Amino acid sequence: MNKKLIFIAFVVSLGGFLFGFDAGIISGVMSYAGPEFNLNDMQTGWVVSSPSFAAMIAMLFSGRLSDQFGRKTILIFVAILYAISALFSSIAISYEMLYVARIIGGLAFGAALVLAPMYIAEISSPENRGKLVSLQQLNIVFGFFAAFLSNYFFNKYTTQENTFLDAENVWRWMLGVELIPALLYFIFLFFIPKSPRWLCLNGNFENAKNILSQLHGVKRANMEIHSIQENINDDSNKSEVKLKDLLKKSLRFILIVGLIVGILQQITGINAIYFYATSIFKQTGIGTDAAFSSGVLLSSISVVFTFVAIYTIDKMGRRPLLLIGTAGVSICLMLCSYGFSQATYKLSEESINQFDFSDSERLLSIVDKTYYNDVDFKSTVKSILGNAIYSKNDGAILEEATSVNATLILLGILGFVACFAFSLGPVMWVLLSELYPLKYRGLVIGVIAFVNSLISSLVQLIFPWELSNLGNALSFFIFGIIAFIGFLVLLKILPETKGKSLEQLEIELLSSI
């Protein structure tokens, strides 16, 4: 495979790194920013999920804008938005300023997640397309890994003795670090070419041929240009694309497939796990420090199994990876649900006396009282201490009170992340980049990505409320059942797309347009 091709694909997919970094960093940030602004469950959910709501808008329009102005031009603008978001998030002086800054970042990663797989698919050969498009998911999980590692060290060196980092400013540094990769992304984008298929769509065949020759050789470039030109010259590709075109009978099947995969990727709760990883691990009673280090382990698993996807996706195919992974997701979520359902919660007088926060002695009113679900225990403690004090000390309280098989739950969460990393994570973007014809690609991927982000943002927004009102066990059980239903649906309808050119897939999957 051409080294220049790998470099270009990696640079374009760096927007995924920034998405993963932002998503991972916020799980640690809220441990400090939440108590500082005294946020309730819904406010916490909104700070975390607001980028996903903004991403919906960007996803809906970024594909069409890239059809007009070019993939590269929009990606450069995306890098600027990332930098602005990182800067203003780190200097936020209020809850409102924080979520507005994160909304700006959401516009950036919404566009990046749509345009990167589209661009990479348009410069790739059929035999390597799956690997190269999967680089976006690899960058996303690298972003998660970097964020969790960053959070771990920031948390480790935030002590009362440290005059540089303290509980009031550490979250600002966590968010501000994102400015560095954002600026690097902006610089590297100037070293990539424009999409050859976009150039052809705009009549610039000579420039497109030169780019394809550099990437695939002259012979392959001539074949690609001929195939693209025939496709564009087809009468069906001359009319203007409209949103209502998606309702055409010929597009119905591949639209339904894309929507189902797009919804399933998020509705199984992956971003609830990533965005609230630190909080979830605290629920097992392992403590705040261990919760941060477990986040590093979680992101490491993501990286390893994304490499598995890259290695196998063009060999095994998209369908087997999706089916195996979705089944594994369901099983692992059920395992988490079972583990949490067996937990009990009880504070002893000795443990209460060890707490060093204000009003801790008020917990003596529930000493040695056993709670058989996390909802009742957390509600009682919050009512005694107040939301602000509980939020600052939830890790220590749960560590002392929780009796649960933390290893079982950790294995379930890591298994879920592993199964997602080699299936729903990368394969969805590969499929979306392959299923749709050039003329409709920007519009259709934008619409499906919009729905994908809508589901993601709703999951993130509701998840803190779920944990507080439904509890850990029922929340994970719901995700597990949804994943099982998704597996059954995919088993029936999912096509295979490996090893075929984009133009060949268009002929096979569409009856007429």
N, C-alpha and C positions, 0 to 999 in steps of 0.2 A: 504494500500500500504506500502511495506517495507520501513522503514526510510533510510536504507542504500542505497536503490535504488534511492530514491529522492536525497540524498546527492551526489551520483555519477553523476546523470544526471545534477544536478545544477553545480557541479564543472566543468564537461566537457563543459557545455554551457557558462562558464565564458568568453570564447573566444568571445562570442557574446556581453558580457558586454563591453569588450575592443573595439570591433568594434563600438558599439553604442557610447561609450565615445569619441572615435577618431572622429567619424562623427559629433557628437554634438559640440565638443570643437572647431572644425575648423571654425564653423560659427561665433564664437566670435573672434577667433584668427585673421581672415582676416580683421576685422575692424581696427586692429592695424598693423599687419604685411604687409598688402597690401599697405597702405600709406608709411610705412617705406622703403619698397623696390620699391615703385612707380610702382606697377604692373598694367598692362592694363587688359582688360576683359579676354583675352585668357590666360594670365599668371596666373591670379587669378583662372580661371577655371582649369588650369593644376595643380596648387598646391592642389586644393580641390579634383580633380578627379584622380590624379596620383596613389593613393592607389588602386583605383578600377581597373585601367589598370594592375597594378602588380598582383592584386587578380585574374584576369583572368588566368594568367599563373599558379598561385598556385592552382586554382580550377581545371584546366585541368589535373594536374599531381598529386595532393595530394591524390586523391582517389586510384590511381594505386600505389603510394608510400606506402600508408597505407596497401594495400593488401600485399605488400612485407615485410615491416618492422613493421607493426602493427599500429593500430589507436593511441594507447597511446604514442608510441615513437615519432610519427610525431607531436602530440599535445604538447609534452614537448619542442620540437624544435621550435614550433610556439610561445610558451611563451617567449623563449629567443629572438626571432625576435621582438616581441612586446616591450620588454624592451630596446633593442638597438634603435628601432625607436623613442621611447619616449625621450631617452637621447639625441640623435643627433638632433632631431627636435628642442629641447629646446635650444641648443647651436648653431643653424644654423647662419652662418655669411653672407649668401647670399641666393638669390632666388634658385639657383641651389642646394645648400646643403640642403635647406628645402625640396624641392620636392624629392631628393634622399632618405632622411631619411624617408619621408612618403611612398615612394615606398617600403622600407623594411617593414614598417607596413602593407602595402597592401598585401605583400606575406603572412604575418601572418594571417590576418583576412580572406583572401581568402581560406586558408587551413582550418582554424577553422570553418568557416561557412559550409564547406562541410562535415568535419569529425564529428562534434558534433552530428548532426541529425542522421548520419549513425550509429555512435557508440550507441547513446541512443536507437534507434530503435532495435538494435541488443541485448540489454540487457532487453528490456521491454516486458511485456505481451500485448496481443492484446487489452484487455479492458482498459489499461492505457497508451498505446503507444502515443496516440494523446496528452494527457496532458503532458507527459514527454518530448516529442520532442518539444512541444510548450515552454518549459522552455528556449530554446535558444532565441526565440523571446522576452520572458519576460526579459531575461538578456540584450538583445539588447536595449529594451526601458528603462530598469533601467540605462543602460550606457548613453543613451540620457539624462535622467533626471539628473543624476549625473553631466554630462558635462554642461548642461544648468544652473544648480544650481551653479556649480563652476564658470562658466563664469559670472553669475549675480553678485556674490560676488567679484570676481576679478575686474569687471568693476566698481562696487559700491565703492570700496576702492582705486581705481586708481584716485588720485587727484593731483593737483599741490602742495598741502601742504604735501603729503605723500612722505617721503624720501626713502621708501622701494619699493613701486610700482609706476611706471610712464608709460606713453604711449610707451616708448621705450623698457621696459622690461616685461611688464605685460603679453604679449602673450607668452613669453618664460616660465613663470610660469604656464600658462594655459596648455601648451603642456607637460611640465615636470612632472606635477602631475600624468600623466598616468603611470609613472614608478612604482608607488605604487601598483595598481591593477595587473600590469603585473608580478611583483615579487610574489605576493600572488598566482596568477594563476599557476605560475611555481612550487611553493611549494606544493599546493594542488593536483596537478596532480600525484604526487608520491603516493597518498593515494587511487587511483582508480585502479581496476583490468584491465587486458587486455580484449578485447571483446571476449566473449565466442564463438561467431560464427566465428570470425577470427581464434581463436585457433583450432576450428573444421576443418576449411578450411586448416589448416596447420598440421592436424593429431593429435593434442593434445586434445583428447576427454576427458581424465580423468580430466585435469585441468579445462576444460570448464564446465564439470559436477559439479565440486566443486563450481565454481563461481555461476552457475545457482541455485544450491542447497541453497547457502547462500542468494540469492536474491528472490527465488520463492518457496523454499521448495523442498524436495527430489522427491516427486511424480511428480510435475510439471517439475522439471529438467530432470527426466528420459524421460518424454514425449517429451520435447523440443529436447533433444539430439538424440532421435530416429528419430524425424522428420528431423532434420538437417542432420543426417548421411544418411538417405535415399535420401535426396535431393543432397548431395554431391556425393554419389555413383552412381547417375544416369549417364549413359553414356554421356548425353548431357553436363554434367558439368566437363568432364575430359579434354576436349581440351583447348588449350590456348586461352585466350580472346584477340581479336584484334579490332582495331578501326572500321574496315569495318563490324564487326559483328552487329553494330548498324543499318546497312541498311537492316538487315534481315526482311522479311515480318512479322514475328511473333512479332517483337519488335516495329513495325512501329507505331501502335496506341498509346501505352503508351509513346513512345518517343515524338510523336506529342503533347500529352496531357501535358507532362512535359515541353516541350519547350514553349508552349503557356502560361502556368501558370508562368514559369520562366521569360519570356519576359514581360508579363503583369504586374508582380509585380514591375518592375522597370520603364517601359515606361510610366506609369501614373504619374511619377514625384515625388515619395515619397522622394527620396534622394535629389532632388532639394529643397524640403521643409525643410528637416532636415539640410542639409549641408549649406543652405543659409537662415536659419530661421531668423536670426537677420537682414539680408539685406532685406528680404521680408517684415518683420514687419515695417522696416523703410520706405518702399515705401508707407505705409498707412498714414504716417505723424504723428505717435504717439510719435516719438522721440527716441533717442538712449537708454535711461534708460528703457523706457517702452518696447522697442524692446527686450532687454535682459530679462526682467521679463516675457514677453509673451512667450519666448522660454521655460521658466520653466513651464508655464501653458501647453504648447503644449506637453512637455514630460510627464507631469503628466497625461494628457488625454491618452497618449499612454500606460502608465502603467496600468491604470484602465481598459481599453478595452482589453488589452492583458490578464488580469485576466478573463474577460468575455469569451475570446476564450478558455482559459484553462478549465474553468468550463463547457463549452457547447460542445467542439469539439468531445468528446466521447459520448455525448448524442444526439445532433442534427445531427452530422456527418460533413464531410468535404464539401460536395457539397452545402448544404444550406448556410453555413457560407460564402463560396466563392461567391455565387451568390448574396446574400443580401449585402455583403460588397462591391462588385464591383459596383453594382448599386448605392449604397450610395456614393462611391468615385466619380462616374460620376456626380451625382447631386451636390455634394459639390464643385467640381471644377468649374462647370458651375455657381454656386452662386458666387464664387470668381471672375470669369471672368466678370459677370454682375456688381459686386460692383466696380471693377477697371474701367470698361468702363464708369461709371458715374462720375469719378473723374475730377476735374479741378485744375489747378495750377496757383497761382498768388502771387507775392511778393509785399508787401506794403513798402513804404519808412520807416515806423516805424519799421517793422520787420527787414529790412536790417540794420538799424542803431543799432539794438540790437546785431548783430553778432560781435564776438570778434576775428575773424581770419583775417589774412592779405588780402588785396585787396577786402574786402567785399563791399567797396563803389563802386566797378566797376559794381556791380549788379544793381545799380541805373539806368543803361541804359535800364533795362526791368521792371522798377517799374510799378505796376498796369496793366501789360500786362497779359491777361488771356490765358493759354494754356489748350487745351482740351484733350491732351493725354500726358502721362508721357515721351514718347520718345522725343518729341519736347522740352519739358521743360528741361529734364536732359541734352540733347545734347547742348542746348543753354547755360546752366549754366557751363557745362564743357568747352565749347569753351571760355567762359569769364574768368573763374578762373584757368583753367588747371586741368588735371586729379588728380594730387597729392592733391591739396587743396580741390577739391570737395570731394574726397574719404575720407578725414579726417573729413569733416563737413557735409556729406550728410544727416545724421540724423537730424541735426539742421535746415538745409535748407528745407528739405521736411516737417518737422514738421510745419514750418511757412507757407509754400506755398500750402500744399495739403488741398483740401476740398473734403472729401470723407466719405462715411458711413463706418468707420473703424470697427465698431461692426459687420456689415454684413460680411465683408471680414474675420474678425477674426473667426466668427462662421463657415464660409465656410472652412477655413483652419483646424480648430479644428475638424469639422465634418469629413473632409477628413482623418485626422490622426486617428480619432476614428474608422472609417469604415475600414481603412487599418489594424489597430491593431488587430481587431478580425477576419480578413479574409486573405487577400493576404499576410500579414506579416508572421504569424505563419503557416497557412495552407499549403503554398507552400512547406515549409521544411518537414512538416508531410507527404504530398503526395509523395515527392521525396524519402523519406526514406521507403515508403511502396510499390511503384509501380514496383520496379525492382528486379529481382532475385538476390540472393546472389552472384552468379558468375559474374554478370555484374554490380552490384550496384556501386562499386567504379568508374568504367569507365563512366557509364551513368550519375550519379550525377555530376561527374567532368565536363563532356561536357555541361550539362544543366546549371550548376553553372557558367561555363565560359561564356556562352551566356548571362546569367543573369547579370554578372559583366560587360560585354562589354556594354550592354544597359545602366546600371547604370552609368558607367564612361562617356559615350557619353552624357547622360542627364546632368550630373554635369559639364562637360566641356563646353557644349553649352549654359547652362542656363544663365550665365552672359551676353553672347552675345544676347540671346533671349530677356532678360529684356531691354537691351540697344537699340535693333534694332526692335523688334516686339512689345515690351511693355507688361505690366502686363496682360492686358485683353486678348490679343490674345494668349499669352503663356499658361494661365490657360485654355482657351477655347480648345486649341489643346489637352492638357492632358485630358480634360473632354470627348472629342469626342472619343479619343483612348480607354478610360475606358468603354464607352458605347458599342463600337464595341467588346471589350473583353468580356463584359457581354453576348452579343448575342452568341458569339462563345462558351463560357463555358456552356451556357444554353443547347446547342446542344450536346456537346461531353463529358462533365465532368462525370467520374464514381464516385461511392461511395466506400470507402475502410474501413470504421469503423468496429471494432469488429471482424476482421479476422486476422489469423496469417499470417506472411510473406510468409510462404510456401503455405498456402491456396490461397493467392492472386496471387502467381506465377502461380498456376495451372489454376486459373480462367481467368487471363488476358493474358496469353500466349497460343497460339495454339500449337506451336512446335518451338523448337530452334535447 
